[in-house]
Amino acid sequence: MLERGSGILMHISSLSSNYGVGSFGVKAYEFVDFLKLGGQKYWQVLPLCPVDATGSPYQSFSTFAGNFYFIDLDILKDEGLLNIEDLRNINWGVDEEILDFEAVNLNRLKILKLAYSNWKDCGEISNFIKENSWAQNYAVFMVLLEKNNYAPFWDWDNEYKFRNAQAIKNFISNNERDINFWVFLQIKFYNQWQNLKCYANKNGIKIIGDLPIYVAGNSADVWECPENFCLNENMTAKKIAGCPPDAFSKTGQLWGNPTYNWDCMKNTEYAWWASRLGFYSKIYDIVRIDHFRGFDSFYVVDAMQKNAINGVWECGPGISFFNTISKKLGRLNVIAEDLGYITSSVKKLLKETGFPGMKILQHAFDSREASDSDCLPHNYSKNCVVYIGTHDNNTAIGWYSDINIESRNYCNRYINIKNMENINWELIRFVMSTVCNISIIQMQDILGLGAEARMNTPATVGINWKWRIKDGACNEKLGKKLYSYTKLYGRV
């Protein structure tokens, strides 16, 4: 059971910086200092993997690779790989509080290739590949993507699409420098990340990382191990993951990820998953498994469907999966994202694993006043992580402003809200007072921001993952206020 404490949900991309997106640089270290000042024990981040064109870290080219956006350019400058002139007069976007993915992606790659040209490999490439079995495959995949104008791998020539051994060997030989560039990025990413994580741990902060249950169809993971996924003969997804109609969408959500071939994975004793969870357990202190219910049952839609209305539920691997993994890796430090429509079998699986689940305060209140709802705080247990809302929810102020009058009155009575002008702190106070061992607050809620600062709205594209914090917002006064609430409820 995780130690009682509190933490902040704040993605790396949302940190302030001079280069369009947050990074592993000085502002990240200052944020750790702010966490310590505020008496926090946990820093939760979103997936650190590369993002897609819309900025989503849940549709990545690799589940193992790190996002090159987060490599700090000033650190590279200090290492002599860049100079100050290389970083001047670059368009990182017009608004420092909004992440411009197109500008960041274009300019970061140019600068990082310049840094690579100034770097001397002293055996790091070969050592990194030896220690990380996924690295070369990912690098080859990225170079092939570039040479195919970013067309998905199922549209490549057959010799590359189906990974002809001789063709891949020849490609590596003929494109060694380009391939090594992508390995170089991973070396720099993980060196900087481990240094930041070490600093956080020394200051009493544990990192909660995020593991998406699915991987993108057009990814190095599917390209390397297609047998692990439900694919057609041409390597496209036969079945795709999603969720049925719910409060977020009347037609459900089509995530587009290929579903797993669990029978095949079972025959290998879930070797791919053991590698994945083992890797995540090294780069994080605690792993939040997104969409945990998919291990019990998962929603499947035919890939030809235009919405998720006509999907079906299929059985996942269940407790045998976690028993097999624990034999290989030992006890996992996992938080299970058990949100949405949760059946008795999902609850049974969660209990069998012993993992803490999640509670969302925003889900608790409606005018029905259903006292037996698991979402209501008087039904919480210690072995839970409680949030006002996650990255998929509105901010506290945005949510409170949008709910209907009946729900708002119910919330006011239940929480005994007396100061609506500071509703974010009323909700923070209440969440921290619960019995749940861990409370996690979005940074936007600590800052008292509205719906404009929402990180993600499910079932939408083009408007998400863009929020960034103002430089200087994490000040001493705010840290001390946060500490007073944290101490009051025994979370220091």
Phi and psi in degrees as a GROMACS rama.xvg file:
@    title "Ramachandran Plot"
@    xaxis  label "Phi"
@    yaxis  label "Psi"
@TYPE xy
-71.2227  148.765  LEU-2
-66.4675  140.078  GLU-3
-61.8061  132.956  ARG-4
178.147  -173.555  GLY-5
-138.822  164.323  SER-6
-156.232  -179.898  GLY-7
-123.951  136.565  ILE-8
-92.1317  113.862  LEU-9
-154.09  112.111  MET-10
-76.2991  154.986  HIS-11
-57.361  -40.5511  ILE-12
-61.6851  -24.1329  SER-13
-84.6467  -7.76393  SER-14
-67.4215  153.729  LEU-15
-77.0969  153.693  SER-16
-167.898  171.597  SER-17
-89.7795  1.07081  ASN-18
-125.873  34.8904  TYR-19
85.318  -17.5608  GLY-20
-155.958  149.963  VAL-21
-63.2664  155.756  GLY-22
-147.176  -174.565  SER-23
-87.6301  28.2216  PHE-24
-93.2265  -155.196  GLY-25
-59.3594  -35.1899  VAL-26
-67.9035  -29.6137  LYS-27
-68.798  -40.267  ALA-28
-67.706  -37.5212  TYR-29
-64.9489  -33.419  GLU-30
-67.7744  -37.9747  PHE-31
-59.6585  -42.5111  VAL-32
-60.9015  -38.9154  ASP-33
-65.3288  -41.8291  PHE-34
-58.9299  -44.5477  LEU-35
-64.4002  -44.3769  LYS-36
-59.1435  -37.51  LEU-37
-83.4732  4.9159  GLY-38
74.6359  20.3843  GLY-39
-84.0295  153.479  GLN-40
-115.07  -11.9862  LYS-41
-135.829  142.263  TYR-42
-123.222  112.762  TRP-43
-98.0443  131.843  GLN-44
-120.419  161.343  VAL-45
-82.188  174.029  LEU-46
-52.8994  137.189  PRO-47
-89.2095  2.22507  LEU-48
-74.0049  165.052  CYS-49
-56.4567  149.799  PRO-50
-101.998  164.106  VAL-51
-86.2946  -171.89  ASP-52
-64.2814  -23.7585  ALA-53
-91.1831  -2.15608  THR-54
92.365  3.6786  GLY-55
-77.3477  126.643  SER-56
-82.5237  2.78355  PRO-57
-98.9937  4.78629  TYR-58
-134.66  75.9198  GLN-59
-107.03  155.848  SER-60
-71.5388  -13.8787  PHE-61
-160.584  140.096  SER-62
-84.1135  -14.4027  THR-63
-101.457  -33.5763  PHE-64
-70.6305  155.449  ALA-65
-98.5963  153.95  GLY-66
-76.5744  118.705  ASN-67
-65.9877  -14.6951  PHE-68
-55.2122  -33.9611  TYR-69
-85.6379  -6.30396  PHE-70
-67.2633  121.795  ILE-71
-77.6061  125.405  ASP-72
-73.6884  -31.7794  LEU-73
-67.0683  -34.5184  ASP-74
-65.1787  -41.7239  ILE-75
-62.4368  -36.5219  LEU-76
-64.0785  -43.0512  LYS-77
-64.6566  -27.1666  ASP-78
-82.7497  -3.10052  GLU-79
85.3146  10.3249  GLY-80
-88.652  -17.9049  LEU-81
-136.962  160.468  LEU-82
-123.041  169.256  ASN-83
-61.323  -30.3147  ILE-84
-67.31  -29.9266  GLU-85
-65.3174  -21.1197  ASP-86
-106.159  5.9363  LEU-87
-94.5322  154.801  ARG-88
55.5799  44.4126  ASN-89
-114.211  134.745  ILE-90
-83.3459  108.041  ASN-91
-100.663  7.01732  TRP-92
118.285  160.442  GLY-93
-90.1052  -14.9924  VAL-94
-127.66  118.976  ASP-95
-68.0299  -14.3848  GLU-96
-99.6412  3.34126  GLU-97
-126.314  127.634  ILE-98
-81.128  120.247  LEU-99
-95.8342  96.5148  ASP-100
-61.8687  -40.1665  PHE-101
-63.4855  -47.1173  GLU-102
-65.4579  -43.2337  ALA-103
-65.2966  -45.854  VAL-104
-61.0775  -47.2314  ASN-105
-63.7884  -50.1403  LEU-106
-77.56  -33.4926  ASN-107
-61.9692  -46.4221  ARG-108
-61.2585  -41.193  LEU-109
-59.7891  -46.4492  LYS-110
-69.2021  -39.7906  ILE-111
-67.7904  -32.3101  LEU-112
-69.2324  -33.0406  LYS-113
-65.9862  -43.7601  LEU-114
-60.9376  -39.4147  ALA-115
-63.5599  -37.5975  TYR-116
-66.017  -22.3175  SER-117
-96.7263  1.90625  ASN-118
-97.0023  140.644  TRP-119
-110.122  120.025  LYS-120
-76.9482  115.378  ASP-121
-107.615  41.4212  CYS-122
96.9367  -1.18849  GLY-123
-64.9013  -37.8176  GLU-124
-60.3168  -54.2345  ILE-125
-64.6148  -37.6284  SER-126
-66.2813  -42.1224  ASN-127
-64.3101  -41.8364  PHE-128
-64.4174  -38.9647  ILE-129
-63.6989  -38.2976  LYS-130
-84.4861  -16.349  GLU-131
-132.399  96.8761  ASN-132
-62.9204  -20.2702  SER-133
-82.846  -18.0016  TRP-134
-65.008  -48.5954  ALA-135
-67.3454  -40.2126  GLN-136
-59.8518  -42.8634  ASN-137
-62.1975  -43.7842  TYR-138
-64.2261  -42.3378  ALA-139
-62.6916  -43.0105  VAL-140
-58.001  -44.463  PHE-141
-67.4847  -37.6046  MET-142
-68.9174  -40.0325  VAL-143
-63.7251  -38.265  LEU-144
-58.0969  -48.4945  LEU-145
-59.5004  -45.3991  GLU-146
-72.2325  -16.1723  LYS-147
-106.577  24.0317  ASN-148
52.8252  36.1839  ASN-149
62.1861  24.2524  TYR-150
-68.6302  145.992  ALA-151
-62.0007  152.571  PRO-152
-61.6276  -24.8042  PHE-153
-71.7891  -7.99388  TRP-154
-100.581  3.53827  ASP-155
-77.0976  168.422  TRP-156
-57.8319  146.652  ASP-157
-55.9956  -34.9537  ASN-158
-64.0874  -28.9846  GLU-159
-94.7981  -36.7952  TYR-160
-57.8469  -42.6645  LYS-161
-101.083  11.2457  PHE-162
57.6179  52.5483  ARG-163
-58.5867  125.558  ASN-164
-58.3449  -44.7299  ALA-165
-69.2927  -38.2076  GLN-166
-64.4458  -41.9154  ALA-167
-66.6152  -40.4156  ILE-168
-61.4831  -44.4714  LYS-169
-65.5773  -38.4686  ASN-170
-63.2774  -42.9063  PHE-171
-62.3261  -42.8617  ILE-172
-63.7624  -38.9264  SER-173
-85.4992  -10.7845  ASN-174
-132.231  34.4667  ASN-175
-58.3243  -45.2915  GLU-176
-66.3809  -42.9349  ARG-177
-63.0459  -40.658  ASP-178
-65.9453  -42.1157  ILE-179
-65.6162  -25.774  ASN-180
-59.1185  -43.7257  PHE-181
-70.9073  -28.6791  TRP-182
-71.6792  -41.0386  VAL-183
-52.9623  -43.8131  PHE-184
-60.1339  -40.2197  LEU-185
-70.1146  -35.6413  GLN-186
-60.795  -48.4384  ILE-187
-66.6228  -41.1694  LYS-188
-58.4128  -54.4285  PHE-189
-74.3449  -28.1268  TYR-190
-63.6095  -47.3481  ASN-191
-66.8042  -39.9855  GLN-192
-64.8869  -45.5488  TRP-193
-64.7948  -34.7761  GLN-194
-64.6886  -42.2682  ASN-195
-66.4629  -44.4582  LEU-196
-61.9239  -40.3682  LYS-197
-61.6626  -41.5727  CYS-198
-63.7722  -42.5855  TYR-199
-61.9971  -47.0929  ALA-200
-62.4349  -39.6269  ASN-201
-64.0444  -25.3447  LYS-202
-97.3218  16.5592  ASN-203
80.1323  16.5433  GLY-204
-106.986  125.63  ILE-205
-97.5642  143.483  LYS-206
-95.054  125.139  ILE-207
-100.054  114.601  ILE-208
-98.7891  170.152  GLY-209
-122.265  124.585  ASP-210
-112.196  106.291  LEU-211
-63.4895  136.35  PRO-212
-64.8094  -35.3237  ILE-213
-106.771  162.59  TYR-214
-116.16  160.952  VAL-215
-70.2602  147.661  ALA-216
-61.9745  -44.4061  GLY-217
-89.5253  77.101  ASN-218
-142.386  159.101  SER-219
-62.2043  -28.2616  ALA-220
-67.0247  -46.1811  ASP-221
-72.2369  -40.1248  VAL-222
-60.3074  -40.0641  TRP-223
-76.9838  -38.1632  GLU-224
-129.591  63.0993  CYS-225
-62.4597  -22.8839  PRO-226
-65.1875  -18.9077  GLU-227
-80.8781  -3.56073  ASN-228
-129.777  158.448  PHE-229
-86.6508  95.356  CYS-230
-120.126  156.95  LEU-231
-80.5828  175.499  ASN-232
-63.3269  -26.3539  GLU-233
-90.1933  10.2446  ASN-234
80.6408  5.89137  MET-235
-85.7318  163.009  THR-236
-69.1048  132.963  ALA-237
-84.0968  -40.2849  LYS-238
-129.017  143.227  LYS-239
-124.016  154.899  ILE-240
-85.8568  158  ALA-241
-179.312  -161.683  GLY-242
-143.731  151.731  CYS-243
-70.4981  172.438  PRO-244
-51.7504  136.999  PRO-245
-153.052  -164.24  ASP-246
-65.1003  -23.9328  ALA-247
-81.6807  -31.134  PHE-248
-154.908  130.546  SER-249
-71.8095  -21.3988  LYS-250
-105.472  12.3069  THR-251
77.2966  -175.099  GLY-252
-124.284  127.54  GLN-253
-98.5244  105.692  LEU-254
-77.671  -28.3353  TRP-255
88.3809  -9.465  GLY-256
-74.4002  140.558  ASN-257
-67.2045  143.964  PRO-258
-82.1856  162.095  THR-259
-81.3907  148.31  TYR-260
-90.5893  84.8901  ASN-261
-65.1851  -30.8404  TRP-262
-63.1267  -43.4675  ASP-263
-64.4553  -43.2271  CYS-264
-64.6577  -36.567  MET-265
-63.0526  -37.1411  LYS-266
-64.4336  -22.7265  ASN-267
-99.3897  11.286  THR-268
56.0856  39.6659  GLU-269
54.5366  43.549  TYR-270
-59.663  -41.9117  ALA-271
-63.8803  -42.7831  TRP-272
-67.7441  -37.1787  TRP-273
-62.9345  -40.5711  ALA-274
-64.0439  -42.7889  SER-275
-66.5257  -50.2571  ARG-276
-67.4552  -34.7123  LEU-277
-63.7465  -40.7029  GLY-278
-65.482  -45.8191  PHE-279
-64.9087  -32.3845  TYR-280
-69.2228  -19.7812  SER-281
-85.3381  -36.3447  LYS-282
-91.0724  -11.5459  ILE-283
-126.845  163.283  TYR-284
-87.9911  -35.1834  ASP-285
-136.273  139.686  ILE-286
-113.346  121.111  VAL-287
-87.9673  116.922  ARG-288
-89.2958  112.751  ILE-289
-69.6397  142.254  ASP-290
54.4006  53.3876  HIS-291
-56.4714  -32.339  PHE-292
-61.1023  -18.576  ARG-293
-63.3368  -16.8635  GLY-294
-81.2539  -17.0587  PHE-295
-93.5978  -54.7572  ASP-296
-153.362  149.658  SER-297
-136.943  149.791  PHE-298
-89.2709  127.442  TYR-299
-122.178  134.337  VAL-300
-125.877  137.673  VAL-301
-57.6904  136.048  ASP-302
-62.4411  -16.9516  ALA-303
-85.1491  -9.74935  MET-304
-71.5723  149.398  GLN-305
-94.8898  -13.3405  LYS-306
-147.013  -179.387  ASN-307
-102.253  16.9506  ALA-308
-66.0598  -40.7135  ILE-309
-100.28  40.1801  ASN-310
-87.3104  175.504  GLY-311
-134.647  156.057  VAL-312
-92.5042  134.351  TRP-313
-123.258  157.28  GLU-314
-78.842  135.786  CYS-315
-89.3564  -174.852  GLY-316
-76.0326  -17.5335  PRO-317
70.2874  -157.978  GLY-318
-66.663  -24.8001  ILE-319
-60.879  -32.5888  SER-320
-60.9225  -51.6282  PHE-321
-69.7227  -32.8409  PHE-322
-64.8253  -41.7393  ASN-323
-65.6485  -44.7674  THR-324
-64.4597  -41.5722  ILE-325
-66.2081  -29.8908  SER-326
-65.6326  -31.3947  LYS-327
-86.5227  -38.2707  LYS-328
-111.282  -12.2142  LEU-329
84.8762  -171.213  GLY-330
-64.6676  127.605  ARG-331
-92.2582  137.559  LEU-332
-88.8335  94.5397  ASN-333
-128.548  141.212  VAL-334
-110.16  128.758  ILE-335
-96.9301  119.062  ALA-336
-77.9078  96.6344  GLU-337
-110.615  45.9067  ASP-338
-93.5026  172.576  LEU-339
87.1053  -157.873  GLY-340
-77.1526  110.149  TYR-341
-111.87  121.21  ILE-342
-86.4792  171.572  THR-343
-63.6525  -32.1028  SER-344
-70.5845  -32.9557  SER-345
-67.3839  -43.2517  VAL-346
-61.0542  -39.0449  LYS-347
-64.4456  -43.4194  LYS-348
-62.6789  -43.2067  LEU-349
-61.7717  -41.8044  LEU-350
-64.5682  -39.8269  LYS-351
-65.4348  -37.205  GLU-352
-73.5205  -30.7321  THR-353
81.5607  2.67736  GLY-354
-70.1928  145.193  PHE-355
-70.6463  140.349  PRO-356
-94.8205  -167.671  GLY-357
-123.142  147.24  MET-358
-128.526  134.736  LYS-359
-116.448  115.789  ILE-360
-60.2795  -36.0296  LEU-361
-60.9644  -24.0221  GLN-362
-83.2791  -6.50243  HIS-363
-80.972  -28.4605  ALA-364
-111.806  121.948  PHE-365
-146.322  172.091  ASP-366
-72.7219  -7.70441  SER-367
-74.6988  -23.5177  ARG-368
51.6685  52.7529  GLU-369
-78.7515  99.7321  ALA-370
-68.3039  -16.4481  SER-371
-91.7213  2.75386  ASP-372
-64.5783  134.458  SER-373
-65.2258  -18.8708  ASP-374
-76.8029  -20.7313  CYS-375
-75.8548  134.017  LEU-376
-55.9504  -29.6038  PRO-377
-71.4817  -7.28852  HIS-378
-103.211  5.27729  ASN-379
-70.6093  159.599  TYR-380
-124.413  169.01  SER-381
-62.8188  -38.3669  LYS-382
-82.4778  59.3675  ASN-383
-144.97  160.025  CYS-384
-115.587  123.77  VAL-385
-109.632  138.676  VAL-386
-128.542  152.78  TYR-387
-69.5704  -47.6407  ILE-388
-160.884  159.946  GLY-389
-100.97  -170.487  THR-390
-62.8505  -19.5591  HIS-391
-87.6645  -5.46307  ASP-392
-106.52  166.402  ASN-393
-67.7958  164.396  ASN-394
-67.3193  165.96  THR-395
-58.099  -46.7694  ALA-396
-68.3649  -40.9345  ILE-397
-61.908  -42.0871  GLY-398
-65.6947  -48.7851  TRP-399
-62.9242  -33.5133  TYR-400
-71.2682  -27.4442  SER-401
-92.8221  -24.717  ASP-402
-69.8914  155.341  ILE-403
-71.8934  166.563  ASN-404
-63.8979  -34.9193  ILE-405
-65.457  -44.5919  GLU-406
-66.535  -37.8994  SER-407
-66.1004  -41.388  ARG-408
-64.0569  -40.5712  ASN-409
-61.1953  -45.8964  TYR-410
-60.0814  -44.8823  CYS-411
-61.5622  -42.1992  ASN-412
-68.1968  -44.0614  ARG-413
-64.9827  -46.0425  TYR-414
-87.5974  -15.1566  ILE-415
62.7911  51.5685  ASN-416
-71.2692  129.133  ILE-417
-118.7  -18.5209  LYS-418
-127.674  87.9545  ASN-419
-71.117  -18.8615  MET-420
-70.6622  -20.7812  GLU-421
-120.787  48.0646  ASN-422
-60.2125  -32.7231  ILE-423
-61.0071  -42.1774  ASN-424
-75.4004  -28.8569  TRP-425
-61.7888  -42.524  GLU-426
-72.9927  -38.3786  LEU-427
-60.8757  -47.4666  ILE-428
-56.7141  -44.9205  ARG-429
-67.2912  -43.7736  PHE-430
-60.9206  -41.4823  VAL-431
-67.2817  -26.1141  MET-432
-78.8959  -11.0584  SER-433
-70.2684  168.007  THR-434
-74.8123  -17.0481  VAL-435
-55.7288  135.355  CYS-436
-63.5489  -32.5664  ASN-437
-124.528  134.716  ILE-438
-118.579  135.149  SER-439
-124.051  128.363  ILE-440
-115.992  134.14  ILE-441
-64.2444  141.664  GLN-442
-59.2591  -34.1169  MET-443
-59.3524  -33.1441  GLN-444
-76.3923  -34.3515  ASP-445
-65.3241  -33.4301  ILE-446
-83.0232  -10.4245  LEU-447
71.9568  40.9032  GLY-448
-93.4498  155.369  LEU-449
-93.3775  -162.545  GLY-450
-61.4105  -22.5333  ALA-451
-62.7387  -18.925  GLU-452
-101.124  9.89907  ALA-453
-61.5519  138.46  ARG-454
-82.0424  -42.7372  MET-455
-150.925  137.576  ASN-456
-115.089  106.539  THR-457
-53.1014  149.098  PRO-458
70.8857  17.5513  ALA-459
-129.758  156.409  THR-460
-135.413  154.552  VAL-461
91.9157  -13.3565  GLY-462
-118.381  3.28865  ILE-463
-107.477  165.252  ASN-464
67.9703  17.8547  TRP-465
-103.907  -13.5298  LYS-466
-66.8297  137.696  TRP-467
-134.2  149.265  ARG-468
-82.4638  148.59  ILE-469
-71.1057  140.025  LYS-470
-61.5278  133.315  ASP-471
89.284  -2.09752  GLY-472
-67.4284  -32.078  ALA-473
-85.6889  75.4903  CYS-474
-98.2543  174.074  ASN-475
-64.1408  -40.6582  GLU-476
-60.0743  -44.4317  LYS-477
-67.0389  -40.0048  LEU-478
-61.6663  -40.9155  GLY-479
-69.0615  -35.6493  LYS-480
-64.5799  -43.9884  LYS-481
-61.5145  -40.1587  LEU-482
-61.4966  -40.222  TYR-483
-62.4855  -39.9087  SER-484
-68.7401  -42.1896  TYR-485
-63.4689  -43.8126  THR-486
-68.0027  -39.7506  LYS-487
-55.3613  -36.9346  LEU-488
-105.356  24.9162  TYR-489
66.7702  33.2507  GLY-490
-108.808  1.95168  ARG-491
